[in-house]
Amino acid sequence: MKTVKAAQIVTEDDVRRVYPAWTITRATTGPRLGELIATHPDIPGPIRSVTPDRLLRLLEGPELLRLRDRYGDRYWIRSKPTMWVATLKRNDGTEPTLIEDTPGELERRMLAPGLWGQRTPKPHRPA
């Protein structure tokens, strides 16, 4: 008998945690009362969804474009289903590749990347 994993329930707080740069509110008027509304000053128009899991998916594209617009001169930025990746375009002595679970964590790392090559090399084995 196969074990079936229960689907992970996505909440409004999960969306806020993954996309901290966005303002997430609920509609208090209009035909879709309670609809989730995501806004960001750098993105035109709000993004709307009835469910948090759908909003989480809808924000991925605009967030990727926002990060590329803001940090694209320094990093090549891409996302995969389970990670967000930024790779330096020019070596400047900082970490060449940053990998994080969420775009918010990736942006935090891009703002303050660690130094690269600061570890003391291990001694070589004698020949």
Buried (B, 14 or more C-beta within 10 A) or exposed (E): EEEEEEEEEBEBEBBBEBBBBBEBEEBEEEEEEEBBBBBBEEBEEBBBBEEBBBBBEBBBEBBBBBBBEBBEEBBEBEBEEEEBBBBBEEEEEBBBEBBBEBBBBBBEBBEEBEEBEEEEEEEEEEE
